[in-house]
Amino acid sequence: MTRAPQPFDVLIIGGGPAGIAAAVRAAECGARVGIVDDNPALGGQIWRGGREQKKVTEAEKWLNRLQRASVTIALGTRVFHQPEPGVLFAESSDHFCELQYQKLVLGTGARERFLPFPGWTLPNVMGAGGLQAMVKAGLPIHGKRVVLAGSGPLLLAVAAYLRNHGAQILVICEQASWSSLLRFAAALIRQPQKLAQAIQLRREIGRVRFLTNSWPIAARGRDVLESVSIVHGGVSEEIACDYLACGFHLVPNTELAALLGCEVRAGFVQVDEFQQTTASNVFCAGEPTGIGGVELSLVEGEIAGLAAAGQSKEARKLFGARQTLQRFANLLSRTFALREELRHLPSAETIVCRCEDVAHTRLLEHESWRAAKLHTRCGMGACQGRVCGSAAEFLYQWRPDSVRPPVFPARIESLAVLSSFEPVNHAVLGDRS
């Protein structure tokens, strides 16, 4: 790739549903569009392997539409710094690149929330979505005994997927109460599409044991997971298993938005009616603005792409659909809010920061995220607080006080560019030739 004579009209960061929808709508308006994602394929976690499915899905419809649009796509590429407005630095496995843009749309998605408990660092204890991704990548799961635990609709979706691939789902442990789930189910009557999805998932998991008011309290094994202790209704139970897939709903990826100067409040990027953030020429769509599912991500992505391409009138036509879907997002938040008992899961010696081996007892000595980082290096490892940060926010009510470049680990040669904004031997993404 060579230096582009012009920047992108609209640059999309994130290749999940929100990013794809934004790219498609902006490109269909005639804008010069680029989309960047750090995964080897588009679709994000939710649409991973979408083209491989036999039936025509919503994912394939959007991927086909993207293919027909004139969009520059860069996969395996991760943004790590903004040297000045309109310019981003990124790197792939083999080169550094400079991204130039007029308008930027962030569709950076979300990640699973992990809460530490004794034994959670054992091999074969992993995120629910993480296990699903590994199975999609080829991990043999047929005949394996799996316990799913945590909170949120993702547990049912993963259970159905794993069961369809031959896994033996022993139990699903949902920390929310039956009364909360019943209210959730009743509210779905006003969301026919969501209700149909829920019924289909329930059919797919069959008679799998489903417990409410339930969560893991310990994972056990000598060198690898052998069993998990769960509690339900105040009664503990030991279950022998091969995998524990655990995720306590989702955490939005807001680090890049914060680095760009976008206001982040209560954990979410703040946007106006056109999905524009408080940072000039920067839009945001999907889970970073509120956990609401794929349909809301698509609509927000469409609005952001249209608005970034200067088509506000067309974007406004989607406001009603977004409002309906946002009610579902609010319902999700209320239903699967984490209960107070989960703050007491870790024992004194339970590791909270896996990168730096920082135990719960050491963090109890401090009163803020900053103090903990300075004294224990919590959050300063390879994940840069993406795992322990959300756990610490829940366990200790700490708030991250700053985001500094690079927002992801970067190579030394890429970091060297930061000292001089006139790099010579690197690619500039944007040349369609």
N, C-alpha and C positions, 0 to 999 in steps of 0.2 A: 504494500500500500504506500502511496506517496501523499505529500501534503495536499490537502484539499484547497481549491481556490476560494471556497466559501464554507461557512459553517453550516450545520444542519439548521433548518428552520425549526424543527422539533426533534429533540433527542429524548429517548425513553430509557430510563434505567430500571431494568426488571422485566423479565420475559414471562411472567405469569399471566393469568387472565386479564388483570387490569392493564398491564403493560401492552399486551397484544391488542386489546380493544382500543387503547389510546393510539397505538401505532397505525392500526388499520384506518380508523376514522380520520386521523390527521393526513395520512397519505392519500386517502380517497378525496380529500379536499385539495389535493395538488401540492401539499407541502413536501419539502425535502426532509425525509424522516430517517432516523437511525434508531436502532434498538440494541441495547447492550445487556447481556446477562452473564453471570459467572458460572452458570451450569453448561454442560455440554450439549443440551437440547432445550428448546423452548417449552413452555408449559408450566413451569414452576412445580411445586410438589403436588398440587391438586390435579394437574393435567400431565404429569409425567407419563410418558408412553402412550399419549392420547391417540396417535396415529396407528398404534399397533392393535387397537381394539377393532373387532370385526364389524361391529355396527357403527353407523354414522352417529357421532356424538356432537354435543355442543362444542367440545374441544376441536374436533376435526373441522367443523364448519368455520370456526375462527382461524384455525391454522391454514386452511385452504384459502380463506379470504386474505390472510396476510401474505401468502405466497403470490397471489395475484397482484397485490399492491407493490409499488416500487419502493421497497424499504431496505436499507442497508442493515444487515444483521451481523453482530459480533458476539459470538458465544465464547465461553471460557474466559471472559474478560471482566475484570473487577475494578471498579472505581475506588480510589483510595484517598484522593485529595482534590481540593479546588484551589488553584493558585490565585485566581481572580474571577469575578463574575463572567459567565459565558465560556469558561474553560474548565474542563475536568481532566485530571490525570488518572490513567488506568493502566493495568498491565494484564497480560495473558501469561501463559506458561513460558512463552519464548520471546516476548517483546513488550516494550513500553509504548503507550500511545497517548496522544493528546486529543481530547474530544472538544470540539467547538460547537456552540449552539446559540440560537436566538431565544428559544423557549425550551424549558426542561420539564419533563413529567417523571415523577418518582413513583414507581410501582414496585417497591422493594419488599412487599409481602410481610410475612410473619414467621415466627419460629415457635417451636413448642416451649412451654414453660416446664422446667424441671424443679422439683422440690426435693432437697436432700433428706434422706432417711438412712438408718444403718444398713449398709450393704449395697447402696445404690450405685457404687462404683465397680461392682463385680462385673466381669465379662458376661454378656447375654442379658444384662439389664440395660435397656435402651429406651429411647423415645418411641411412642406408638407410631408416629409418622416416620421415624427413622427406620423402624423395623419394616414397615411397608415399603419404603424406598429401597432397602437392601434386598427384599424379596423381588421387587421389580427389576433390580439389577442382577438377579440370578441366585440369591441365597436360597438353598434348599429349605423348604418349610414343611413339606409333606410329612405328616405323622408327628410333628413336633408339638409338644404340650405348651400352650401359651396362656399366660394370665395377662389381661389388659386392665389397667388401673389409671385413675386420674379423674378428668372431668371434661365434658363437652361432647358434641356430636361426632368428633373425630374418632372417639373410641368405637362407636358402632360401625363407622365406615371402614376402619382398619380391621375390625373383627370380621366383617362381611368379606373383605378382600382376602384376608388370610385363610378364612374358612373355605372360600371358593378355590383356594390353591392348596387345599389338603391339610391345613393346620388343624390341630385339635384345640379348640378354644375352651379352656376349663371354666373360666368365669370372667365376667366384666364387672369391675368395681367402680362405681360412680359415687363421687363424694357428695353430690347434691342429694337432697331429700326426695322422697316419693311425692310429697305435696308440691314441691317446686316443679318436678317433672310433669305432674298432672296439669298444673297451670300452664306449663309450656305446651303440652299436647293440646289443651283446649284452645289456646291462642292460635295454634296452627290451622284451625278451621278457617281462619280468615286469610290463610296463605296456602291455597290449594296445591301449588307446586311443591312447597316445602312438606306439606302433609303427605303427598304422594311419595316423596323421597323417603320420609321417615317410615312409612308403611313398607316400602320396598326393602329398606335396610332391615327392618324387623323380620321380614320373611326370610331374608338371606342368612341371618344369624340363627334362625330356627329356634330350637329350645335351649340355646346356650344360657347358662345360669347368669342372671343379671341381678346385682346387688346394689341397693342405694345406701346412703349413709355409710359408705365403705371406702377404705383406702389401705395402701400397704404400710406396714409399720417396720418391716425388716426384710431384707433379702439375705439368704444364707447359702454358703457353699465354700468348699476348700479353695479351689482354684478357679471355679466357674460357678455360675448360678445353679443351685440344686433345688431350692425351695424358697417360697415367699410366705411371710406371715401377713395376713390381712386382718382388719377388724371390721365388723359390720354389726350394727345395733349394739355396740358395746361388748361384743363377743369376738375373741380372736380365733383364727383358724390358720393352720399350717398347710400349704399346698405344694406338693412336689411338681416342678415344672422345668422346662428347658429354656423358656424365654419369659421375661417380664417386660411388657411394653407399657411404658408409663408416660403420661403427659397431662399436665393440669391446664388444659385449654391453651391459648396462644398468646404470644407476646409480639407486638408490632415491631418491625425493623425500622427504627427511626434515627439511627446513628447518622446516616448520610444527610437526612433532612436537617438534623440539628447542626451538623457541620456547615451546611449552607446558610444557616441563620434563620431557618423556619421556626416559628413558635411551636413548641411541643408542650401540651398541657394535659395533665392527668395521663401521661403515657402515649398520647396520640397527637399526630400532626394536625394543626388547626388550619382549616381551609374555608373559603367563602363558597357561595352558591355555584361557582364555576370550577370548583376544586383548586382554586389558586391559593397558595400559601401566603404567609406574611413576607416571604422573600420575593423580590421582584423577578418576574418571568419564570417562576418556579411553581409547578402544579404538583399535586399529589393525589393518588387514587388507590383504592383497595384497602387492605388491612391496616396500613399505617395510619389511616384516618379513623379506623374503628373496625373491630372484628365483626364481619357481617356475612361472610360466605361468598361463594363464587359469583352468584347472580348480582349482588351489590357491587362486587369488584368490577364486573364487566360494565355495568351502567356508569359507575364513577369513572372508569377508564375511558368510555365513550365521551362523556362530558368533558373530561380533561383534554382529550385529544382534539375534539372539536373546538373547544375554547382556545387552546394553544394555537390552532390553525386559523383563528380569527372568525370562527363560525359560531358566535354566541347564540344566534337565533335558533340554529339547529340544536345546540346543546340544551337550550331551555326546554325543548320538547321532551326531554328525558327527566325533567325534575320530578314529575309525578311518580314515575316508576321508582326513582331513587328514594323518594319519601316513604313509599310503601315498604321497600326493602330495608330502610333504616329502622323502621319499627321492629322488624325481625331482629336486627342487630341489637337494639336495646333490650329486647326480650332475652336474647342469648346472654347478654351481660348480667342481667338480673338472675337468670336461672342458674348459671354456672359460676356465680361469685364464690370465691374460695372461703371455706368456713374457718373459724377461729382455731379449731383443734389442730389444723394442719401446721400452725406455727410451732407446734411442740413436737413435730416429727423427729428432728435431728437430736441425737444424744450429744453429750459434751465432745466426744472424740469424732463425731461424724464429719467427714470432709465436706466443706461447702464449695470452696474454690479448688477444682480438680487440677487446674494448670499449675498452681503454686502450692498445692497440698496444705491449704489453710483450713483448720478445723473450726467447728462451731464455737467452741469455748474461747478461742482466741478472738473471734469477732465480737463476742459478747462484751469484751473489754472496751469497745469503741462506740462512739455515739454518731458517727457519720460514715458515709461511703469514702469520703476523702481521707479521713483519719485511718480507716481500715486499710486503704491502699498504701498510705505512707508507712504504716507500721508492720503490715503483714504481706504486702504485695498482692492482696486479693484483687482480682480483676485486671492484673497486669500481665497475664500470660497470653498464650496464643489466641484464645477466644476473645480477648479484650473485654471480659465481663459479660459476654452475651449469654452465658449459662449462669454463672454465679450472680450476675447483676440483678436479674429478675428475681432470683431466689432471695437475695439479700433485701431487695425492695419489699418483698412480702414478709419475710421473717422479721426484719428489724425496722421496717418503714423508712428505709434510707432512699434518698433520691440521688442519682448520678448528677454531679455538679458541673461536668464539662465533657465535651467531646473534642478530641484533638486529632489532627492528622498524624499518621495515616489511620483511617478508620478500619482498615484491615491490614494484616501482616503483609509487608511488601519486600521485594528484593532490594539488596543494597544498591544496585545500579539504578533502580527506580527512585529510591530515596535520595540518591545523589542529585537527581534532577531538581529536587525541591530548592536547592541552593542557587539555581540559575534557571530562569524562565525562558531561556533561549536554547532548548535542547536541539542537537544537530542530528544524531544518529538514532532516530526513532521514527515510528510510523505515526501518521495522523489519520485517524479514522474519518472517512467521509468521501473518499474518492470512489465513484461507482465504476470507473473504468477497469 
